C-alpha cells in the first residue's frame, strides 16, 4: 500500500477461520508484534472470504491490489 513517508507499507489480506467471528485488529497485532520486525508490521488488515485465483489456482495479485486502494 502506498505510504507518504515510507513509499510503501505492508497490508495483510486475511481469510478468517470463522467468518462469523473474525479476529479483531488488536488480536492480530498481539499475535504479530513479537514475531515480526516493526517495519514489517501490517498497517492495515483486510478480511476476505477467499483469495481471488485464476484457472490454474494462482492468486491474482492485481485483484488483491485493487482491494487495498
Secondary structure, 3 states (H helix, E strand, C coil): CEECCCEECCEEEECCCCHHHCCCHHHHHHHHHCCCCHHHCCCEEEECCCCCECCCCCECHHHHHHHHC
